[in-house]
């Protein structure tokens, strides 16, 4: 991940785009790219989506998420591990296995 983040920073900085990459705008861009990813599945079964386009839009989503984390100097691996630990408490296997219910409904 460190190499990907470094490449994203270099790409951004070479173009003098850091001025536009504040947390609010990165969050908006992330949401917009996520919507573009969703659009690839609209009115289709999952196997009908163009995997090449899915890869491109998913890369955009991940890139903006990484830049947002970087703007707050967050350790991406650690925040994901912390969230997994929290979800393990909210969704114990004994209650959550095989169900899509929200933790408040278990």
N, C-alpha and C positions, 0 to 999 in steps of 0.2 A: 504493500500500500504506500509506503514512503516514496517509492519511485514514481508511482502514479500521481501522488500529491505534488511532488517536486515538478513533474512535467506539466501539471495543470497550472501551477504557480508561474512557471517559465512562460508558458503559452499566454497566460493572462498578462504578465508583466511586459513581455515583448510588445504587446499591443496597447499598453497603457490603459488596461481595463480595470485595474484595481479600484479606481475611482468610482466605478459602477457596481462593484461587487461588495456592497455592504450587506449585512445580515438580512435586512428586510427584502432587498431586491433578489438576493440569492434564494430566499425562501419562496418568493413569487415565481422565480424562474424554475425552481424545483417543482412547484405545483403545476405550472404550465407544461413542463416536460412530462410529468406524470400523466397529465390529461392527454397529451399526444400519444403516450404509450397505451393508455386505455382505448383511445380511438382506433387503434389497430385491431382491437378485438370486438368492436361494436358490430352487432348484428352477425357475428360469425361464431363458429365453434372454435375452441382453442387451436385445433389443428389447421384451421384455415388462415390463421394469421401468418403474415410474411415474416419469417424468422430473421431475415436480414434487417428489416425495418425495426423489428422488436429489439435486436441487438443495438441498433443505433440509438433508439429512444431510451433504452435502459441505460446505455452508456451516458447519455445526457443527464438522466436522473441521478445516477451515481456520481457523476462529475460535480453537479451542483451540490449534492449532499456533502461530498468531500470538501469542496470549497467553503461551504457554510461551517462545517466542523473546524476547518483550518482557520477561519476568521475569528473563532472563539478559542483557538488553541486547544481544541478537544482532541483527545486520543481516541480515534475511531474504534480501534479494537477494544479499548477499555469500556467505552460507553455501550458498545454492543454486548459485551460480556456482562456488564452491570444490568442491562435490560433483560437479558436471558435469566439472570439470577432473580430479578424481581418477578418475571413471569413464571418462574418455577414455583414461587410462593403463591402467586395468584391462581395458578392453574396446576394444582397437584395432580399427578398421574391418576391417583385413585378416583378423582372426581372428573377430570377433563378428558381422559382417554376416550377417543371415538366420538366426541361431541364437539359441536361448533358453538356451544353456548358461551356467552360472556361470563367472566369470572363472577359477576354479581348474581348470576342465575344458577350457578353450580350448587 
